[in-house]
């Protein structure tokens, strides 16, 4: 174990260990990410689940780890390590190396922490580790248990997006709650024992143009992180249910996500030089399910294009376009990655201004022996310069308003807050 200290003692007594499957996965078992998975390899999801002191009262770290061993029997690929085939295409060797488990303590009570409402500090409650530069030794999943001064705790999930989208990540996490409740998952079937995609020599014959929703970055080799040109920072705003109703009524679109996106899209255009951004990326729940019911990137990724100036547009028209005129780019992304045999280095979040909807995500379904989280927070790491806006529910049901978490260049944040406050009385 390793112990250290962060933020002048705010988070301290940090210890590292590993957890993995209770059973051996097998000999030479591999898991091959899809082209869509590899398109997301430079992005990371960070989730924090907050619990009152009653939830884990008297529960030792061993008692927390015990069900994790069973849980990982099912999600065996999350405990492997990335390798490269001769073609250069990454795959996961399912060698049961385990996930990293972090223990920490916080010098604040849970209520004091939540009252600070500082998204940048939340990064202390979840690992910010990325894959690489020693790819073969980097865990794609890390779990952080942080105990607050009052006895409340947070559980932080660091999830490499190459494994799956936020719908997969939350399904993965909620499955742990089922195991804690006594569910015994069957061993997954259809384990891959040989490489197929990685050893394919078939070349895409037709000329494939890059879709608008991705942006190529400088080669990252085995260190899976893209360097942004600007310093980026995350912050969150709360939009109450009553305020959300007022905004929808003013805009004339009955869609919380679409209404908020149109407002923020136009507001960002007004603080940036030029008439744009005229292209935005929209990510939301797709209809497909990963084969075998496991994990993967199946969310809808599409773009909305506008020819005229955004700053002078009618927000209701922007909201209508987001609701009805998304151009699905998943097939184009798949072809772009396939064209280079899965070795492309691209970003999706922040390639354009990107809006991510968590409608349909069961954020509050994680259950620890009858106790559900008091609060849940998510943010995205590895975002490009154009920025990303994540819209999630402010509570267990969608009637309680929304939390909007934005990751943008630092010099835009105060300007955007002023614009949103002056024009829409939010932020």
N, C-alpha and C positions, 0 to 999 in steps of 0.2 A: 504494500500500500504506500501511497505517496501523500503527504500532507502539505498544505500550503495555505496562503491567505490572500484575499482579494479585497479591493476597494477599502483600504484602511480598516479592515476588521469587520466590515458589514457582512461579508460572507467569509467564514473561517473554518478551520479544522477540516479541511478537505481531504478525503481519503478515496483512493481508487482501487477497484478490484474488477473481477470479470464474472459474468454469468453466462451460461450456455445451455444447450439441450441436455436433458437427463439421459437420453439414449443416443448412441452413436448413429449418425445419419446413414453411413454406409461407405463403401470403398469407391473412390473416384466419382463421386456424385457432383454434378455441376448444375448451375442454374444460369440460363442465358437471358439477359435483359433484352427486351424488344427494341426496335429502332426508336419508338416513342420514349422508352425508358432512358435510352442513351442521349436523347435530345435534352433531357432534364438533368444530366449528370453533374452540372456545375451549380445546381441549386440545392438548398437544404431547408427543411421544415423544422421549426423549433416550437414545441408546445409546452405549456405549463399548466398543470392541474393543481388547484389550491383546495386544501381540506382543513376543516376545523379540527381542533385537538381531539374531539371525541372519536374521530374516524380511526386514528392509529394509536389510541391510548393503550399503552402496555405492549404494543407490537414491536418486536425486535427486528433488526435488519435481517436476521436469518429468516424470520417468518415472512418478510416481504420477498426475499429471494426465493424461498421454497417453491411457490407456485410458478415463478418465472421459468424454472427449469422445465416444468411440464409444458408451459406455454410455448417455449422455443422448440419443443418436439414438432410442433405443427409448422411454425414459421422458421424452418431450418435454414433457409437461404439468408435470413437476416443475421446469421451468426457466422457466415463464411467470409472470405476475403477475395478481393478482386485480383484477377490475373489477366494476362493478355494472350490470346492465341497467336499463332504465327502470322496471321493476317493483321494483327494489331488490335482486333476487336476485343473489348473487355468482356469477361464473363466472371461469374462467382464460383469459386471452388468451395464446395460445402464441406469444410473441414472442421466444423464445430469449434472454431476459435473463440466464439462467444461475443457478447456485447459488453461494452464497458459500463460499470456501475460506479457511480460517484456518490459519496456521502458528504454532506456539508451542513453547517449550522449558520443561522442568520441572527444578527444582533438586534433585530426588530421583532415586534409581535406581528402576527399575520394581518391584523387590522391596520397597524401602522404602515405596513408595507403596501397594502392595497390603497390606502389613503394617499400615498405618494403619487400614484397614477403616472409613474415614470417608465415608459416602455423601454428606454435605454437601459435601465437598471434590471429589467427582467432578464436580460442576457446573462446575468449572474446566476440565474436559477436553472440554466440549461446549458449544456456544453456547446461551445462554438467551434468545435473541431470539424475539420473537413477531411475528405479522403485524400491521402497522399501527404507528403511527397513519396513516402515509402508505402506504395499502394497495397502491397501484399501484407502489410501489418496494420492497416487502418480499419477499425470497425465501422460499419455503416450505420449502426445504431448505438446510441449512448443514453443511459437513464441516470437522472440525477435526483437524489432524495435530499431535500433541504428541510431541516427542522428549525422552526421559528421559536423565539424566546417564550411564547405562550404555550407551546406544545403543538400548534398547528404545523402542517407540513405542506410542501409542494413537491410534486413529481414532475420532473422535466424530461421530455422526450426530444432527443436530437435524431432526426430521420433523414438519411440521404435520399433525395428526391428520385434518384435513379432506381430506387426500390419500388416506388409507387407514388401516386398523388396523395393529396390530403385526405381523400375519401378512403384510400387504402391505409394510410397511417392511422386514422382514427378507428377504422375497423380492426386493425392490428392491436391497437391499444385497448379497445373495448373488449376484445377477446380475452385479455388478461383478467378482466373483471369476472368473466364467465368461469374461468379456471379457478379463481379465488373462491367463487361460489360453489365449487365442487364439480364443475363440468369436466369430463375427461375427453379431450379431443382425440379423434382417430388419427392415426399416422397418415400423412398425406400420401396420395398415390401418384402415379405417373412421374416419379422422380427421373430426371434426365441423367443418363449415364454416359453420354458422349456428346461432343459438340456438333451442332448442326449449322447454326447461323455463322459461328466463328470460322468454320472451315469452308464455308461456301465460296466458290470461285465465280459464281454467276455474276455478271455485270449488267447493271441496268442499261438498256440500249438507248432508250429515248433521252433526249436532252431535258434535264430537269432544272428549272429555275428555282432559286431559293424562295420559299414562301415569305410573306411579309412579317410573319410572326416570329421568325428567328433572326438572330444576328451572329455572324461569325466573329470569333475572338482570336487573339493570338494563341498559338499552340500552347497547351498547358501540360502536355506530356503526362506524367503520373501525379501531378499536383492539381487536383480537380477544384480549382477556384479561378474565377476570372477577375482580373483587376479592373475596377471601375476608374474612369477618368476623373471623377469627382468624389469627394468625401460624402458618403451617404449616411443618413441617420433615420431611425424609425420613431414615429410618434403616433399616438392614438387620440381619437375624439369619440365622445359618447353622444349618440343621437337618441333621445328618449322616444318612446312610442308615440306620445302626443306630438312631438316635434316632427317625427317622421310622417305622421298623418297630415300635418300642415304642409310639409314639403310636397307630398304626393298630390294634395289638393291643388296647390299652386301650380305645379307642373302639369297636372292633368293626366298622369300615368299611374295606375295602381300597381306599382312594382317598386318595393323598397330599394332593391339593388340597382335597378335601372335609374331610379330617381337620384340616388346618391351619386352614381357614376356620372350622370349628365352634369350635375352641379360641380363635381370635382374636376371633371374634364374641362369644362368651360373656365373654371377658376384658375386652373393651372395654365391654360392658354393665355389668360390675361396677365399672368406674372412672368411669362416667358416671351422672348422676342419672336416676332413673326406671327403668322395667322394660325399656326398649328397648336398642338399635334393633330394632323388630319387623319392619322391612322392610329387606332388603339387596339390592343389585344384583349380579348375577353376569355376568361377561363371559368368554367362551371361544370357541374356534375354531368357526366355523359350517361348514355343509356346502357353502354356495354358493361359487362362484368368480366373480370380476369378469368381465363379458363382455369378450372379447378377450384375456383373460389378463393384463391390466395391473393396476391398483391400485384400491383402494376399501375402504369399510367394510362388510364382510360378516360380522363376528364376531357371535356370538349375544349379545344383551343381554336379560337377563330379570331377574325379581325372585323372591325367596322371602319369603313372608309367614308370620308366626307370631302367634297370638292371645295366648298366655300369656307370662309373664315369661321373658326370655332368661337372666337371671342364675341362675335356678333350673332351667333346662331340662337335659335329658340331652344331652350333646354328641353322642352317637351319633344321636339323633333329629335334631339340627341338621344333622349330616353327611348323614343319609339324605335330608332335604329338599333339601339343596344338590345331591345326586347325582341325585335322581329327580323333584323337584317344582318345577323352575324354570318360571315363567310367561313365555313368550317375548313380549317387548314390541316387537319390531322393527316390526311392522305399525303399531302404535299410534304409535310414534315417527315413522314415515314420514308418517302422516296428520296428526300434530300440526304437523310442519314444513310440509307441503303446504298446510295450512289457511291459513297466513300467507305463502304464496308464497316460502318459503325465507328469510325475513328474521328469523325468530325468533332470540332470543338465549337459549340454554339451556346447561346443563351436564349431563353424564352421570356422569363420575367425581366422586364426592363429593357428588352430589345426595342419595344415601343412602350409608351405608357400602358401599363397592364392592370386590368381590373380582375380580381379573383373573388368569385362568389362562393361562400360556404353554405348557401342554401342547400338543405338536404344532408348536411354533415351532422352526425349524432355526437356532438361535442360533450354533452352532459350525460351520456349513457354509460360512461365508465362507473362501475359500482364496486366498492370495496366493502364487502360484507354488510350491505345495506346502506352504506354511506356514499353519497354522490358528491362531486366537487362543488365547492361554494362558488368558484369562479374558474373559467378556462380562458387561456390566452394563447394565440398563435401568431407567429410572424415568419417571414421568409428571408433567408440569407442567400447571398450570391446574386443579388439583383443588379441589373444593368442601369446605366445612367438615366434612362428615361423614366425610371421609377415604377413602383408597384403599389396598388391599393387593394387591401384585403378587407372584405366586409363580412363580419361574423355576428352571430346573435349575442345580445347582452343578457344572457341568462339561459335557463333551461328550455324556454320556449321562445318562439319568434315574435311573440306579442310584447316583449319587453324592450323593444328598441334594438339598436345596432351599435357595435363597436367598429369603427373604421380605423384600421392600422395602415399607415402610409410609410413607405420607405422612399425617400427623395434626397436629392442633393441638399446639403446643409443650408446653403445660402437661399434656398427656396422656401424653407419651412415657415419662417416668420411671415414672409410675404403672403404665403398661401393661407395661413391662419387669419391674417388680417382681412384678406379677400373673402374668405368664407364667413367670417364674423360680420363684416360690413354689409354683404349682399344677402346672406341667408341666415344670419344670427346663429351660426353653429361654430364650433371651435373657439 
